[in-house]
Amino acid sequence: MAREIDEAWIDEAIERYRRVEDLRAEFDRAVSAHTVSVHSPDQSIEVVVTAAGTIVDVRLHGELRHRVPAEFAAEIKAVVVSAAEAARWAREKLHGEVFGSFRTLEGH
């Protein structure tokens, strides 16, 4: 038995695919451009990370000479881990902003 091809549905599917591709490109640009800054509790270490998770800067503030190297390294690691979590949060927020109004084919 032959089935009719629903050309309107196909056209709508193609348009939605293009829209998803446009939104994906917008999301990728936003994730690469958006940065989050995370600090250690004493504000001596700052890590700047993109929403994509790329560390773009590490800034050290204040006197460092009297810091215990092992403790200082642990603090840096903790701030980097926090920066990764902040990047994930920023990605999720941007995803909601970019794709939030997009409807699926089923949801029209």
Phi and psi in degrees as a GROMACS rama.xvg file:
@    title "Ramachandran Plot"
@    xaxis  label "Phi"
@    yaxis  label "Psi"
@TYPE xy
-80.7216  138.638  ALA-2
-105.762  143.663  ARG-3
-77.2173  143.488  GLU-4
-89.4993  125.441  ILE-5
-86.7301  92.7245  ASP-6
-62.7108  -36.4363  GLU-7
-64.2325  -41.1909  ALA-8
-64.7297  -41.2247  TRP-9
-62.9988  -45.4238  ILE-10
-60.1624  -41.6933  ASP-11
-65.5678  -39.9622  GLU-12
-63.5165  -41.9252  ALA-13
-63.7458  -43.2798  ILE-14
-64.1012  -41.0556  GLU-15
-65.8752  -38.4472  ARG-16
-61.2766  -45.6811  TYR-17
-61.7592  -40.0985  ARG-18
-64.2085  -42.269  ARG-19
-61.0333  -43.0892  VAL-20
-62.6536  -41.2807  GLU-21
-63.8622  -44.4487  ASP-22
-64.0615  -39.0246  LEU-23
-62.5243  -43.2762  ARG-24
-64.2418  -40.6055  ALA-25
-63.2092  -42.6294  GLU-26
-62.4214  -46.0233  PHE-27
-60.2312  -41.0612  ASP-28
-64.4037  -44.4813  ARG-29
-64.3169  -41.8351  ALA-30
-64.3373  -37.4857  VAL-31
-73.581  -31.271  SER-32
-89.6467  -28.5643  ALA-33
-78.4296  129.773  HIS-34
-118.625  153.057  THR-35
-129.036  138.595  VAL-36
-111.737  130.074  SER-37
-123.806  139.072  VAL-38
-119.968  153.635  HIS-39
-71.0282  161.469  SER-40
-54.7425  -35.2058  PRO-41
-91.1005  6.56508  ASP-42
68.4264  9.74761  GLN-43
-81.686  -19.4028  SER-44
-124.074  132.524  ILE-45
-130.322  131.334  GLU-46
-120.772  128.407  VAL-47
-107.263  126.647  VAL-48
-133.375  145.277  VAL-49
-78.4997  164.218  THR-50
-63.5473  -19.0799  ALA-51
-77.1989  -11.8646  ALA-52
98.745  4.98424  GLY-53
-82.637  124.737  THR-54
-76.0086  121.08  ILE-55
-104.079  -16.6197  VAL-56
-163.03  147.216  ASP-57
-129.13  123.749  VAL-58
-120.383  135.311  ARG-59
-112.507  130.808  LEU-60
-119.828  141.609  HIS-61
87.5441  -173.915  GLY-62
-74.8081  130.613  GLU-63
-114.056  -12.4555  LEU-64
-59.2387  -35.026  ARG-65
-97.4813  12.7827  HIS-66
-79.9641  141.683  ARG-67
-78.7791  120.508  VAL-68
-52.5755  -44.204  PRO-69
-65.1617  -41.1013  ALA-70
-68.1427  -40.7624  GLU-71
-63.8763  -42.4117  PHE-72
-62.1372  -41.0862  ALA-73
-64.049  -38.8607  ALA-74
-65.0113  -43.251  GLU-75
-60.8804  -45.3419  ILE-76
-59.798  -43.7125  LYS-77
-62.1549  -39.5554  ALA-78
-69.2005  -38.0231  VAL-79
-64.1177  -41.9259  VAL-80
-62.6144  -43.2084  VAL-81
-62.1912  -37.7272  SER-82
-64.7756  -39.3273  ALA-83
-63.5259  -40.7063  ALA-84
-65.9492  -39.2837  GLU-85
-65.5954  -37.8588  ALA-86
-63.5055  -42.3807  ALA-87
-61.6749  -44.5189  ARG-88
-59.8616  -45.505  TRP-89
-63.2243  -40.9976  ALA-90
-60.0787  -45.3823  ARG-91
-63.2191  -41.2855  GLU-92
-64.5236  -45.6835  LYS-93
-63.7404  -38.2429  LEU-94
-60.1103  -45.0994  HIS-95
-62.2508  -39.5397  GLY-96
-68.0958  -41.084  GLU-97
-78.7352  -45.4478  VAL-98
-99.9825  -3.34899  PHE-99
-54.9811  -37.4676  GLY-100
-92.8384  -1.50868  SER-101
-75.2018  133.666  PHE-102
-108.094  148.106  ARG-103
-78.1181  169.002  THR-104
-60.4204  -39.0031  LEU-105
-67.7993  -35.8694  GLU-106
-83.6416  -9.45989  GLY-107
